[in-house]
Amino acid sequence: MPAVSPQSPDAGQPDAGRRALGRRTVLGAAAASVPALAALSAPAAAAAPARASRPLRGGGDLGPNVLVFDPSTPGIQDRLDAVFAEQESAQFGTGRYALLFKPGTYQNLTARIGFYTSIAGLGLSPDDTTINGDVTVDAGWFGGNATQNFWRSAENLALVPADGTNRWAVAQAAPFRRMHVRGGLNLAPSGYGWASGGYIADSRIEGQVGPYSQQQWYTRDSAIGSWLNGVWNMVFSGVEGAPEQGFPNPPYTTLATTPVSREKPFLYVGRDGYRVFLPALRRNARGVSWGNGTPRGTSLPLSRFYVARPGDDAATLNRALAQGLHLLLTPGIYRLDRPIRVNRPDTVVLGLGYATLIPDHGATAVKVADVDGVRLAGFLIDAGPVTSDTLLEVGPKGAHRDHSANPTTVQDVFVRIGGAGPGRATTSMVINSRHTIVDHTWVWRADHGEGVGWETNRADYGVVVHGDDVLCTGLFVEHFNKYDVQWYGERGRTIFFQNEKAYDAPNQAAIQNGAVNGYAAYKVGDRVRTHEAWGLGSYCFYNVDPTIVQHHGFAAPERPGVKFHDLLVISLGGQGQYAHVINDTGAPTSGTSTVPSTVVSYP
């Protein structure tokens, strides 16, 4: 048997026309970037007529960058080490990998997870695939500073850590989902250097979770043995074993349940080959979804998916969708000259190994119609060099249909403007459809890397919500030139928000918002009558002009239906200051002590 197997159990249905294609500068110096994504060329136009002449086929193998192991595979550790050596410091590289483990027990493995690498089990339950060893992230590549450990994930595995505790020292865009740790979990790097994360969902950690130096963290619908400490902002919803509400001292925001949740789709091996499981919607959720072994939900065979490869263009992907296929984006870079259009209810677009979409010529990467039950999950959108009006649009302008019984979900979909090369967008993510659930996103205007500067990677707005009844769980949005989040829909809710204002504002005038000094990180529209949010933090580090004063981190209309719980603002090292926390409420930050100014309840 070969050391790794990239082929699918239903590889008897290949697409014959397919070609195989072989944090922070605040707290530490930025890592050197590797060649920009823009160097990748588009597929040859001559291939298009041949593809257009026949229907696209579903299924097929998963390509060379999806590495599939089973317990009898020789050389697993060597292959894991080789992928890590390639990806450990490749923060803006083009490598993309998914490491998939078939059900069974694996002995004495250490899977170190680098950039653009996802590791996952292929069972229906995490306990179907057990690794006696570690799935770990540390920060040796960056001098013990974990604030730039982005874009990686661990999912659907059971771990028996070698020394009793697994290390997962990550920053943004590094989800730990559907994991069973039969021991403890350490969220800090060795040496306990700086760390700025992170996200856990649908996981059981039998021992203690130790954040140590982690500045903030969100844990959803999980079960933990205990939680050790908190730095600035630790938020829990639907977590068995979570610490009691204590904000600001200790800085715990604890909700007994999550109002609405639906876990991320995942690939698994069924009796008839690969399938994609679609977890059911849960209301007032608490604890893991797989507690009895088999989760609630439905599944689809891989033959119902167009298995996309790098080099597939938007016309091909849209043709697959028009034929009624779902999309499975295998690891790699996809250049798009027009939007991927998701028009059919219940469509799944699932990425593996941080598949990355780059819109060219100012296009929007993905547009979703105002339909029920679309699931977008597991991919990265990288802005192109020509300004896009939007990068991701869920529902057209004016969308109004009721999707409460079957909402669209956006999960582990990350957006980046600059860093890997020139990128520009006016607005990154727009949510127009009602009842949409945005479950873990990091929307980032880059503060380091290539193509970075106040006007170079211009992006005025991060996330804009027009739809009513939208829920965000785990919302990370940072560094936009104006508002990071604007919320105009009614009855919106956010559980956990993390933000840094743009470091590189050249002076006070550059961020002047009429009579207000600076644009709020999170702005609720003046006409909104009902909104509620829990556990929100905004930080400033105006290192170009440290004299800048930001009037507030949060802005909202003052009315009884608009409620905020557990807010904080922080000046990192005294580089710029906040005058208030929300509107005109809350004490100013001061000095260089990096101590939060907090508001427990507003109004």
C-alpha positions in Angstrom: 0.0 0.0 0.0 1.4 3.5 -0.8 2.3 5.8 2.0 -0.7 8.0 1.3 -3.7 7.5 -0.8 -5.3 10.5 -2.7 -8.0 8.4 -4.2 -11.7 8.2 -3.4 -13.7 5.1 -2.6 -16.0 6.0 -5.5 -13.1 6.7 -7.8 -15.0 4.7 -10.4 -16.8 7.9 -11.3 -14.1 10.2 -12.4 -14.6 13.3 -14.5 -12.8 12.2 -17.6 -12.3 15.8 -18.7 -10.4 16.7 -15.6 -6.7 17.4 -15.5 -4.7 16.5 -12.4 -2.6 19.4 -11.1 0.4 18.1 -9.9 -0.3 38.6 14.6 0.5 40.4 14.6 3.1 43.1 14.1 1.9 44.6 17.4 3.5 41.9 19.4 6.3 40.8 17.2 7.9 41.3 13.8 6.0 40.1 10.8 7.1 36.9 9.2 8.6 37.1 5.8 6.2 36.3 3.0 6.6 33.8 0.2 5.6 34.3 -3.4 2.2 36.0 -3.8 -0.8 34.0 -4.9 -1.1 36.3 -8.0 1.8 34.4 -9.6 -0.5 31.5 -10.3 -1.8 31.4 -13.8 -5.4 30.8 -15.0 -6.2 27.6 -16.8 -5.8 27.5 -20.5 -8.8 28.9 -22.3 -8.5 26.1 -24.9 -9.7 23.6 -22.4 -13.1 25.2 -22.0 -14.8 24.1 -25.2 -14.0 20.4 -24.4 -15.6 20.7 -21.0 -18.6 22.6 -22.2 -19.5 19.8 -24.7 -20.6 17.3 -22.1 -22.3 17.3 -18.7 -19.9 17.5 -15.7 -19.7 14.3 -13.5 -19.9 14.2 -9.8 -17.5 12.3 -7.6 -14.0 11.3 -8.5 -10.7 11.4 -6.6 -9.8 14.2 -4.2 -6.5 15.2 -5.8 -2.9 15.2 -4.8 -3.1 17.5 -1.8 -5.7 15.5 0.0 -3.7 12.8 1.9 -5.8 9.9 3.1 -4.4 7.5 5.7 -5.6 4.3 7.3 -4.1 2.6 10.3 -2.1 0.2 8.1 -0.5 3.0 6.0 3.3 2.9 6.4 5.3 6.1 6.9 2.5 8.3 8.2 4.7 10.2 10.6 7.2 11.0 7.8 4.5 12.3 5.6 3.0 14.5 8.3 6.5 15.9 9.1 7.1 16.6 5.4 3.8 18.6 5.1 4.6 20.5 8.2 8.1 21.4 7.0 6.6 22.9 3.9 3.8 24.7 5.7 5.2 25.7 9.1 6.2 29.3 8.2 4.4 29.6 4.8 2.1 32.3 6.1 1.4 33.7 2.6 2.4 30.7 0.6 0.4 28.8 -2.0 0.5 25.3 -0.5 -2.8 23.8 0.7 -3.3 20.4 2.4 -6.0 18.3 3.9 -4.8 15.3 6.1 -7.7 12.8 6.4 -7.7 9.7 8.7 -10.0 6.8 8.0 -11.7 5.3 11.1 -9.4 3.3 13.3 -6.7 3.7 15.9 -3.3 5.3 15.2 -0.4 4.9 17.5 2.4 7.3 18.5 1.7 10.1 16.0 2.5 13.8 16.4 0.8 15.8 13.7 2.1 19.4 13.8 -0.2 21.6 11.9 1.1 24.5 9.9 -0.5 27.1 7.6 -3.3 26.1 5.3 -3.4 22.6 6.7 -6.5 20.9 8.0 -6.5 17.5 9.7 -9.7 15.5 10.2 -11.1 12.1 10.9 -13.4 10.4 8.4 -15.8 8.8 10.8 -19.4 9.8 11.6 -18.2 10.4 15.2 -14.9 11.8 16.5 -14.5 8.5 18.5 -14.4 6.5 15.2 -10.9 7.8 14.6 -8.5 7.8 17.6 -4.9 9.2 17.5 -2.8 8.1 20.4 -0.5 11.1 20.2 -0.9 14.8 19.5 -2.4 17.2 16.9 -0.5 20.3 17.8 0.2 23.9 17.0 3.2 25.8 18.5 5.0 28.9 17.6 8.7 28.0 17.3 8.7 29.4 13.7 7.9 32.9 15.1 10.0 33.0 18.3 7.3 31.7 20.6 4.7 34.3 19.5 1.5 32.6 18.5 -0.4 35.7 17.4 0.1 34.8 13.7 -0.8 31.1 13.8 -3.7 31.6 11.3 -5.5 29.4 8.7 -5.4 25.8 10.0 -7.9 23.4 11.6 -8.5 20.2 13.5 -11.8 18.4 13.2 -13.6 15.1 13.9 -10.9 13.3 15.8 -10.4 11.7 19.2 -7.0 12.4 20.8 -5.2 10.6 23.6 -2.4 13.1 24.2 1.1 11.7 24.8 1.7 13.5 28.0 -2.0 14.0 28.9 -2.4 17.5 27.4 -2.6 18.5 23.7 -1.2 21.9 22.7 -3.3 24.1 20.3 -1.7 27.6 20.3 -3.5 29.4 17.6 -4.7 32.8 16.6 -7.6 33.7 14.3 -9.1 31.4 11.6 -7.9 28.2 13.3 -11.0 26.2 14.4 -11.0 23.2 16.7 -14.2 21.5 15.8 -15.9 18.3 16.7 -12.9 17.0 18.6 -12.7 14.6 21.6 -9.6 15.2 23.7 -9.2 12.5 26.3 -7.0 14.7 28.4 -6.3 18.4 28.7 -5.9 21.2 26.1 -3.3 23.9 26.3 -4.0 27.0 24.2 -0.7 28.7 24.7 2.7 28.3 23.0 5.5 26.6 24.8 7.2 29.4 26.8 3.7 31.0 27.2 4.4 33.8 24.8 1.7 36.0 23.3 -1.4 34.4 21.8 -4.5 35.8 20.3 -7.2 33.3 19.4 -9.5 31.4 19.0 -12.5 29.1 18.6 -13.7 25.7 19.8 -17.1 24.1 18.8 -18.9 20.8 19.2 -16.0 19.4 21.2 -15.4 17.4 24.3 -12.3 18.1 26.4 -12.3 15.7 29.3 -9.5 17.5 31.2 -8.7 21.1 31.8 -8.6 23.8 29.1 -5.7 26.2 29.9 -5.8 29.5 27.9 -2.8 30.9 29.8 -1.7 33.8 27.6 -4.6 33.7 25.2 -6.2 37.2 25.0 -9.7 36.0 24.0 -11.5 32.8 23.1 -15.0 31.6 22.1 -16.3 28.1 22.9 -19.6 26.9 21.6 -21.8 23.9 22.2 -19.1 21.8 23.9 -18.3 20.0 27.1 -15.1 20.6 29.2 -13.7 19.3 32.4 -12.7 22.7 33.6 -11.3 26.1 32.4 -8.2 27.5 34.0 -8.1 31.3 33.5 -8.9 34.3 31.4 -7.0 37.3 30.1 -9.4 39.8 28.5 -12.5 38.1 27.0 -13.5 34.4 27.3 -17.0 33.7 26.0 -19.0 30.4 26.3 -22.4 29.5 24.9 -24.0 26.1 25.4 -20.8 24.7 27.1 -21.2 22.0 29.8 -18.6 22.7 32.5 -18.1 26.3 31.5 -17.1 28.7 34.3 -19.8 30.9 35.8 -20.5 34.3 34.5 -18.0 36.8 35.9 -17.2 39.6 33.5 -15.1 41.6 33.9 -13.3 39.9 36.8 -12.8 37.1 35.9 -13.5 38.0 32.3 -16.1 35.2 31.6 -19.3 35.7 29.6 -21.3 32.5 29.9 -24.6 31.7 28.2 -26.3 28.5 29.1 -27.3 27.7 25.5 -26.7 28.8 22.0 -30.0 30.1 20.5 -29.6 28.5 17.1 -26.8 26.4 15.7 -26.1 23.9 13.0 -22.7 22.2 12.8 -20.4 22.4 9.9 -20.7 19.8 7.1 -18.0 17.2 7.0 -16.6 14.5 4.8 -16.7 10.9 6.0 -16.5 7.3 4.8 -19.8 5.5 4.5 -20.5 2.0 3.2 -20.7 3.2 -0.3 -17.7 5.5 -0.3 -17.2 9.1 0.6 -20.2 11.1 1.8 -20.8 14.6 3.2 -22.7 14.7 6.4 -25.1 17.7 6.9 -25.8 18.2 10.7 -29.3 19.1 11.7 -30.4 22.5 13.1 -30.4 22.7 16.9 -32.2 25.3 19.0 -31.1 26.3 22.5 -28.2 23.9 22.0 -25.9 22.8 24.8 -23.2 20.2 24.7 -21.9 18.2 21.7 -24.1 17.1 18.8 -22.5 13.6 18.7 -23.0 12.6 22.3 -24.7 9.3 21.4 -22.2 8.5 18.7 -24.3 9.2 15.6 -25.2 12.8 15.1 -28.6 14.0 13.8 -28.8 15.0 10.2 -28.6 13.8 6.6 -25.8 12.9 4.2 -25.1 13.1 0.5 -22.8 10.8 -1.5 -19.8 12.3 -3.1 -21.3 11.6 -6.5 -23.7 14.5 -5.8 -20.7 16.9 -5.6 -18.6 18.3 -8.3 -15.1 17.7 -7.0 -13.3 20.9 -8.0 -9.6 21.2 -8.6 -7.4 24.3 -8.8 -7.6 25.5 -12.3 -11.4 25.1 -12.5 -12.8 28.5 -13.5 -16.0 30.2 -12.3 -17.9 29.1 -15.5 -17.1 25.5 -14.7 -18.2 25.8 -11.1 -21.4 27.6 -12.1 -22.1 24.9 -14.7 -21.8 22.2 -12.0 -24.2 24.2 -9.7 -26.7 24.7 -12.6 -26.7 20.9 -13.2 -27.8 20.4 -9.6 -24.4 19.4 -8.2 -22.9 20.6 -4.9 -19.3 21.8 -4.8 -16.4 20.2 -3.0 -13.4 22.5 -3.4 -10.2 20.5 -3.1 -7.0 22.3 -1.7 -5.5 25.0 -3.9 -6.0 28.4 -5.5 -9.1 29.2 -7.7 -9.0 32.3 -9.9 -12.5 33.7 -10.6 -13.4 36.1 -13.4 -17.0 36.2 -12.2 -19.0 35.2 -9.1 -19.8 31.6 -8.1 -23.6 31.8 -8.1 -25.4 29.6 -5.6 -29.1 29.8 -6.7 -30.5 26.5 -5.5 -31.9 25.8 -2.0 -29.8 23.5 0.2 -26.7 23.8 -1.9 -23.4 22.9 -0.1 -20.1 24.5 -1.0 -17.5 22.8 1.2 -13.7 23.5 1.0 -10.9 21.2 2.0 -7.5 22.3 3.1 -8.2 26.0 2.9 -9.2 26.1 -0.7 -8.8 29.8 -1.7 -10.9 31.8 -4.1 -9.4 34.9 -5.7 -11.8 37.2 -7.7 -10.2 39.0 -10.6 -11.3 42.2 -12.3 -13.2 43.4 -9.3 -15.6 40.5 -9.2 -17.5 39.2 -6.2 -16.2 35.7 -5.3 -19.5 34.2 -4.1 -23.2 35.3 -4.5 -26.0 33.4 -2.8 -29.6 33.8 -3.8 -32.4 34.4 -1.3 -33.1 30.7 -0.8 -33.3 28.2 2.1 -30.5 26.1 3.6 -27.3 27.0 1.7 -24.2 25.8 3.5 -20.9 27.6 2.9 -18.0 26.2 4.8 -14.2 25.8 5.0 -12.7 28.1 2.4 -10.8 31.4 2.2 -11.6 34.4 -0.1 -8.6 36.5 -1.0 -9.3 39.9 -2.5 -7.8 40.6 -5.9 -5.8 43.7 -7.0 -8.8 45.4 -8.6 -11.3 46.7 -6.0 -14.4 44.4 -5.6 -17.6 46.0 -4.4 -18.1 42.9 -2.2 -16.3 39.6 -1.8 -19.1 37.5 -0.3 -22.8 38.3 -0.7 -25.4 36.2 1.1 -28.8 37.1 -0.5 -29.3 39.9 -2.9 -30.1 43.5 -1.9 -33.7 43.6 -0.6 -33.8 39.9 0.4 -36.8 39.3 2.6 -37.9 35.7 2.7 -38.3 33.8 6.0 -35.6 31.2 6.4 -36.1 30.5 10.1 -36.8 26.8 9.5 -33.8 26.2 7.3 -31.3 29.1 7.5 -28.2 29.6 5.4 -24.9 29.0 7.4 -21.5 30.5 6.8 -18.9 28.5 8.7 -15.1 28.8 8.7 -15.3 31.0 5.7 -12.5 33.5 6.0 -11.8 36.7 4.1 -8.5 38.4 3.5 -7.6 41.7 1.9 -3.9 42.0 1.2 -1.0 40.2 2.9 -0.6 37.5 0.2 -0.3 40.3 -2.4 -2.3 43.3 -3.5 -5.9 43.2 -2.6 -8.8 45.7 -2.4 -12.5 45.6 -1.6 -15.1 48.1 -0.6 -17.0 45.7 1.6 -15.9 42.2 2.4 -19.0 40.3 3.5 -22.6 41.4 3.1 -25.5 39.4 4.7 -28.8 40.3 3.2 -30.8 37.0 3.8 -32.9 36.7 6.9 -32.0 34.2 9.6 -28.4 33.6 8.3 -26.0 32.1 10.8 -22.4 33.2 10.5 -20.6 30.7 12.7 -16.9 31.6 13.0 -15.4 33.9 10.5 -12.2 36.0 10.4 -12.6 39.0 8.0 -9.1 40.6 7.9 -7.7 43.6 6.2 -4.0 42.6 6.5 -1.7 44.5 8.7 1.4 42.7 7.5 2.7 40.8 4.5 2.8 42.0 0.9 0.5 44.6 -0.6 -0.2 46.4 2.7 -0.7 50.1 3.3 -3.5 52.5 4.2 -4.5 53.0 0.6 -2.7 49.9 -0.9 -5.1 47.4 0.5 -8.0 49.8 0.9 -11.1 48.1 2.4 -13.6 50.4 4.1 -16.0 47.9 5.5 -15.7 44.4 6.9 -19.1 42.9 7.6 -22.4 44.6 6.7 -25.7 43.0 7.9 -28.9 44.1 6.3 -30.9 40.9 6.9 -33.2 40.6 9.8 -32.8 37.8 12.5 -29.1 37.2 11.7 -27.0 35.4 14.3 -23.2 35.6 14.5 -21.3 33.2 16.7 -17.6 33.8 16.8 -17.2 37.0 14.8 -13.6 38.2 14.2 -13.3 41.4 12.1 -10.2 43.5 12.0 -8.3 46.6 10.6 -10.8 48.1 8.2 -10.4 51.7 7.0 -13.8 52.7 8.3 -16.4 50.5 10.1 -15.5 46.9 10.8 -19.1 45.8 11.4 -22.3 47.7 10.4 -25.6 46.1 11.4 -28.8 47.4 9.9 -31.1 44.4 10.2 -33.6 43.9 13.0 -33.3 41.4 15.8 -29.6 40.7 15.1 -27.5 38.8 17.7 -23.8 38.4 18.2 -22.1 36.0 20.6 -18.4 37.0 20.8 -16.8 39.7 18.8 -13.1 40.4 18.5 -11.6 43.4 16.7 -8.5 45.5 16.2 -8.9 48.9 14.5 -6.6 49.6 11.6 -3.0 50.1 12.9 -1.9 52.1 9.9 -4.2 55.2 10.1 -1.8 58.0 9.2 -3.4 60.6 11.4 -6.5 61.7 13.2 -8.0 63.3 10.1 -7.8 60.0 8.1 -10.3 58.3 10.4 -12.5 61.3 11.1 -16.2 60.3 10.9 -18.0 63.6 10.6 -18.0 65.1 14.1 -16.9 61.7 15.6 -13.3 60.8 16.1 -13.0 57.4 14.4 -15.3 54.8 13.1 -16.7 52.3 15.6 -15.6 48.7 15.4 -19.2 47.6 15.7 -22.0 50.0 14.6 -25.7 49.3 15.0 -27.8 51.4 12.6 -29.6 54.3 14.0 -33.0 53.0 13.0 -32.6 49.5 14.5 -35.0 48.9 17.3 -33.9 45.4 18.5 -30.4 44.0 18.7 -28.4 42.1 21.4 -24.7 41.1 21.7 -22.6 39.4 24.3 -18.8 39.4 24.9 -17.3 42.0 22.6 -13.8 43.5 22.5 -12.1 46.1 20.4 -8.4 47.0 20.5 -6.4 49.9 19.1 -2.7 50.1 18.1 -2.3 53.2 16.1 1.5 52.8 15.7 1.8 55.3 12.8 0.3 58.1 14.9 0.0 57.1 18.6 -1.7 60.4 19.4 -5.0 59.3 17.7 -8.0 59.1 19.9 -10.9 56.8 19.0 -14.1 58.1 20.5 -15.5 54.6 21.2 -15.3 51.0 20.1 -19.1 50.5 19.8 -21.9 52.7 18.6 -25.6 52.0 18.8 -29.0 53.8 19.1 -30.0 54.4 22.7 -33.2 52.5 23.1 -34.3 49.6 25.4 -34.4 47.0 22.7 -30.8 47.5 21.8 -28.7 45.7 24.4 -25.0 44.9 24.9 -23.4 42.7 27.6 -19.8 42.5 28.6 -17.9 45.0 26.4 -14.3 46.1 26.5 -11.8 48.3 24.7 -8.0 48.2 25.0 -5.2 50.4 24.0 -2.3 48.1 23.1 0.8 49.6 24.8 -0.7 53.1 24.7 -0.5 53.4 20.9 -3.7 55.5 20.5 -6.6 55.6 23.0 -10.3 55.1 23.3 -12.3 57.9 24.9 -15.3 55.6 25.7 -16.4 52.0 25.3 -19.8 52.4 23.7 -21.3 55.7 22.6 -20.4 58.1 25.4 -20.4 55.4 28.1 -17.3 53.8 29.7 -14.0 55.1 31.0 -11.2 56.1 28.6 -8.2 53.9 28.2 -5.0 55.5 29.4 -1.3 55.2 29.5 0.6 52.2 28.3 -0.7 49.5 30.7 -2.9 47.7 28.2 -5.7 47.3 30.7 -9.2 47.0 29.4 -11.9 49.6 30.0 -15.1 47.7 30.4 -18.9 48.1 30.4 -20.9 45.2 31.9 -24.3 46.2 30.5 -25.6 48.8 28.1 -27.9 50.6 28.3 
